[in-house]
Amino acid sequence: MKKYSIVRIGDEYVVQAGKTSILKVSSRREAAKLVTDAAELLQQEPAPCADEDPSIEREAPEAS
């Protein structure tokens, strides 16, 4: 994950990736938890696409 920071702006905490503000929350603890959760999700393998999922059937094209 990119470098991130949690900065306090007024009464809120803003999660930033680089110089981009990503998320605004009310507590630093909540911000830290969300960043940790996001990092874990990014490390997981991607879900298969619908084209690759054998449980999804495609409709056969209609014959003219």
C-alpha positions in Angstrom: 0.0 0.0 0.0 1.1 3.5 -0.7 2.4 5.6 2.2 -0.5 6.9 4.2 -1.0 9.3 6.9 -3.7 10.2 9.3 -4.0 13.9 10.0 -6.4 15.8 12.2 -8.4 18.6 10.6 -10.7 20.3 13.0 -12.7 17.6 14.8 -12.2 15.0 12.1 -9.3 12.7 11.1 -8.4 12.5 7.4 -6.7 9.5 5.9 -4.3 10.5 3.1 -2.4 8.4 0.6 0.5 10.6 -0.5 -1.1 14.0 -0.9 -4.5 12.8 -1.8 -7.2 12.8 0.9 -9.1 9.5 0.8 -11.4 9.2 3.8 -12.7 11.4 6.7 -13.7 9.8 10.0 -14.5 11.0 13.5 -11.8 9.1 15.4 -8.1 8.2 14.9 -8.7 4.6 16.1 -11.4 4.2 13.4 -9.1 5.6 10.7 -6.3 3.3 11.7 -8.6 0.3 11.7 -9.9 1.1 8.2 -6.4 1.6 6.8 -5.4 -1.8 8.3 -8.5 -3.5 6.8 -7.8 -1.9 3.4 -4.2 -3.1 3.4 -5.3 -6.7 4.2 -7.9 -6.6 1.3 -5.3 -5.3 -1.1 -3.0 -8.3 -0.2 -5.7 -10.8 -1.0 -6.0 -12.5 -4.4 -8.6 -10.9 -6.7 -11.9 -12.5 -7.0 -12.5 -14.4 -10.3 -14.2 -12.5 -13.0 -17.7 -13.5 -14.1 -16.2 -14.8 -17.3 -14.1 -17.3 -15.3 -16.8 -18.4 -12.8 -18.2 -21.7 -13.9 -21.3 -21.3 -11.7 -22.5 -18.5 -13.9 -24.2 -19.7 -17.1 -24.3 -17.6 -20.2 -27.4 -17.6 -22.4 -26.8 -19.1 -25.8 -27.2 -16.7 -28.7 -30.5 -17.0 -30.6 -30.3 -18.7 -33.9 -31.8 -16.7 -36.8 
